[in-house]
Amino acid sequence: MNLNASSDNLYNNADSFAMAFDTAWKESILEKDKDNENSIEERVEITLKKLKNHPFLIENPIRSKEIAFFRIKLLGLS
């Protein structure tokens, strides 16, 4: 996910982070690489690295991780 290209749509709030996380997570599932063989925890870490420039993740890394796991459970993204 290219956060630099869409920086106008990134906000320092949980909703913006959740939307960005969902997109990055789905992209990682579609990629034909070894990421899909990793555990959910490992895939979350990989996805968070893709979002490392998101303002909410920068200021709230623990809360961001909690939201990531909540989204996976809520939407059945695993």
KOLVO-696887 format. One record per atom (N, C-alpha, C): residue number from 1; x, y, z; atom name. Coordinates in steps of 0.02 Angstrom, whole numbers, always signed. Example, Ala and Ser with C-alpha at 12.3 -4.5 7.8 and 13.67 -1.06 7.14 Angstrom:
! residues 2
> 1;+660;-284;+390;N
> 1;+615;-225;+390;CA
> 1;+660;-165;+390;C
> 2;+642;-112;+354;N
> 2;+684;-53;+357;CA
> 2;+645;+2;+394;C
//
This chain:
! residues 78
> 1;+43;-59;+0;N
> 1;+0;+0;+0;CA
> 1;+45;+61;+0;C
> 2;+32;+105;-46;N
> 2;+73;+165;-52;CA
> 2;+39;+222;-14;C
> 3;+61;+232;+47;N
> 3;+30;+285;+88;CA
> 3;+50;+354;+64;C
> 4;+106;+361;+32;N
> 4;+127;+427;+9;CA
> 4;+80;+454;-45;C
> 5;+55;+410;-87;N
> 5;+12;+432;-142;CA
> 5;-56;+454;-116;C
> 6;-77;+426;-59;N
> 6;-144;+442;-34;CA
> 6;-141;+480;+33;C
> 7;-89;+517;+44;N
> 7;-81;+550;+109;CA
> 7;-135;+601;+123;C
> 8;-170;+626;+72;N
> 8;-224;+673;+84;CA
> 8;-283;+640;+120;C
> 9;-288;+574;+116;N
> 9;-343;+538;+145;CA
> 9;-326;+505;+211;C
> 10;-267;+519;+238;N
> 10;-246;+489;+301;CA
> 10;-257;+538;+357;C
> 11;-291;+514;+408;N
> 11;-305;+557;+466;CA
> 11;-280;+522;+529;C
> 12;-266;+560;+579;N
> 12;-242;+533;+641;CA
> 12;-302;+511;+684;C
> 13;-338;+461;+659;N
> 13;-393;+434;+698;CA
> 13;-401;+359;+683;C
> 14;-437;+325;+726;N
> 14;-444;+253;+720;CA
> 14;-481;+232;+657;C
> 15;-530;+271;+635;N
> 15;-568;+253;+575;CA
> 15;-523;+253;+513;C
> 16;-483;+305;+507;N
> 16;-437;+309;+450;CA
> 16;-387;+251;+452;C
> 17;-362;+236;+511;N
> 17;-315;+180;+517;CA
> 17;-350;+114;+499;C
> 18;-410;+103;+524;N
> 18;-446;+41;+510;CA
> 18;-457;+31;+436;C
> 19;-476;+84;+401;N
> 19;-485;+78;+329;CA
> 19;-420;+62;+293;C
> 20;-366;+95;+313;N
> 20;-301;+81;+283;CA
> 20;-278;+11;+299;C
> 21;-289;-11;+361;N
> 21;-270;-79;+380;CA
> 21;-308;-131;+339;C
> 22;-373;-122;+332;N
> 22;-413;-170;+294;CA
> 22;-386;-177;+223;C
> 23;-371;-121;+192;N
> 23;-346;-122;+123;CA
> 23;-278;-156;+120;C
> 24;-233;-139;+164;N
> 24;-166;-169;+164;CA
> 24;-170;-244;+180;C
> 25;-214;-264;+225;N
> 25;-222;-334;+243;CA
> 25;-247;-374;+182;C
> 26;-297;-347;+148;N
> 26;-324;-382;+90;CA
> 26;-273;-386;+34;C
> 27;-233;-334;+26;N
> 27;-180;-336;-24;CA
> 27;-129;-389;-7;C
> 28;-113;-397;+56;N
> 28;-64;-448;+76;CA
> 28;-90;-518;+64;C
> 29;-155;-527;+71;N
> 29;-185;-593;+57;CA
> 29;-182;-608;-18;C
> 30;-192;-557;-59;N
> 30;-192;-568;-131;CA
> 30;-122;-578;-160;C
> 31;-71;-554;-124;N
> 31;-3;-562;-148;CA
> 31;+15;-636;-149;C
> 32;+50;-656;-200;N
> 32;+70;-726;-207;CA
> 32;+139;-736;-178;C
> 33;+145;-727;-113;N
> 33;+210;-736;-81;CA
> 33;+202;-774;-16;C
> 34;+255;-780;+20;N
> 34;+256;-821;+81;CA
> 34;+217;-790;+138;C
> 35;+195;-727;+133;N
> 35;+158;-695;+188;CA
> 35;+97;-736;+209;C
> 36;+65;-769;+162;N
> 36;+5;-807;+177;CA
> 36;+19;-870;+218;C
> 37;+83;-890;+222;N
> 37;+101;-949;+261;CA
> 37;+117;-930;+333;C
> 38;+123;-867;+347;N
> 38;+140;-844;+414;CA
> 38;+79;-847;+460;C
> 39;+91;-846;+525;N
> 39;+36;-843;+573;CA
> 39;+2;-775;+567;C
> 40;-56;-770;+597;N
> 40;-93;-706;+595;CA
> 40;-52;-651;+628;C
> 41;-19;-667;+684;N
> 41;+22;-617;+718;CA
> 41;+78;-591;+672;C
> 42;+110;-637;+636;N
> 42;+163;-617;+590;CA
> 42;+136;-575;+532;C
> 43;+77;-595;+507;N
> 43;+47;-557;+453;CA
> 43;+26;-488;+475;C
> 44;+3;-482;+538;N
> 44;-15;-416;+565;CA
> 44;+48;-372;+566;C
> 45;+103;-399;+591;N
> 45;+165;-361;+594;CA
> 45;+188;-339;+525;C
> 46;+182;-383;+476;N
> 46;+201;-366;+407;CA
> 46;+156;-310;+380;C
> 47;+91;-316;+394;N
> 47;+43;-265;+371;CA
> 47;+56;-199;+406;C
> 48;+70;-199;+471;N
> 48;+85;-137;+506;CA
> 48;+148;-103;+479;C
> 49;+196;-143;+458;N
> 49;+256;-114;+427;CA
> 49;+239;-77;+363;C
> 50;+190;-104;+325;N
> 50;+168;-72;+264;CA
> 50;+135;-5;+279;C
> 51;+107;+1;+339;N
> 51;+71;+62;+359;CA
> 51;+112;+106;+405;C
> 52;+176;+96;+407;N
> 52;+219;+130;+457;CA
> 52;+214;+206;+455;C
> 53;+192;+235;+400;N
> 53;+187;+308;+395;CA
> 53;+118;+335;+412;C
> 54;+73;+291;+432;N
> 54;+5;+314;+449;CA
> 54;+9;+353;+514;C
> 55;-20;+413;+517;N
> 55;-15;+455;+577;CA
> 55;-43;+422;+640;C
> 56;-97;+384;+635;N
> 56;-125;+353;+695;CA
> 56;-78;+298;+721;C
> 57;-49;+260;+676;N
> 57;-2;+207;+696;CA
> 57;+60;+237;+729;C
> 58;+83;+292;+703;N
> 58;+142;+325;+731;CA
> 58;+129;+348;+803;C
> 59;+72;+379;+815;N
> 59;+57;+406;+881;CA
> 59;+25;+355;+929;C
> 60;-3;+301;+902;N
> 60;-38;+253;+943;CA
> 60;-22;+181;+922;C
> 61;+41;+161;+929;N
> 61;+59;+94;+903;CA
> 61;+24;+36;+939;C
> 62;+14;+42;+1004;N
> 62;-19;-13;+1040;CA
> 62;-93;-16;+1022;C
> 63;-125;+41;+1021;N
> 63;-196;+43;+1002;CA
> 63;-206;+21;+930;C
> 64;-160;+38;+886;N
> 64;-165;+18;+816;CA
> 64;-163;-58;+810;C
> 65;-119;-89;+848;N
> 65;-115;-162;+846;CA
> 65;-179;-194;+872;C
> 66;-207;-165;+925;N
> 66;-271;-190;+952;CA
> 66;-326;-184;+899;C
> 67;-327;-128;+865;N
> 67;-377;-118;+812;CA
> 67;-368;-168;+756;C
> 68;-305;-181;+738;N
> 68;-291;-229;+685;CA
> 68;-320;-298;+702;C
> 69;-307;-323;+762;N
> 69;-334;-388;+782;CA
> 69;-410;-387;+788;C
> 70;-437;-331;+810;N
> 70;-510;-324;+814;CA
> 70;-541;-328;+745;C
> 71;-510;-293;+697;N
> 71;-536;-293;+628;CA
> 71;-535;-364;+598;C
> 72;-480;-399;+610;N
> 72;-474;-467;+584;CA
> 72;-529;-511;+612;C
> 73;-541;-506;+676;N
> 73;-594;-546;+709;CA
> 73;-663;-524;+686;C
> 74;-676;-459;+687;N
> 74;-741;-431;+670;CA
> 74;-762;-449;+598;C
> 75;-716;-441;+552;N
> 75;-732;-451;+481;CA
> 75;-713;-520;+455;C
> 76;-688;-563;+498;N
> 76;-669;-630;+476;CA
> 76;-615;-628;+423;C
> 77;-565;-585;+434;N
> 77;-513;-576;+383;CA
> 77;-457;-627;+386;C
> 78;-458;-672;+433;N
> 78;-403;-720;+439;CA
> 78;-403;-773;+386;C
//
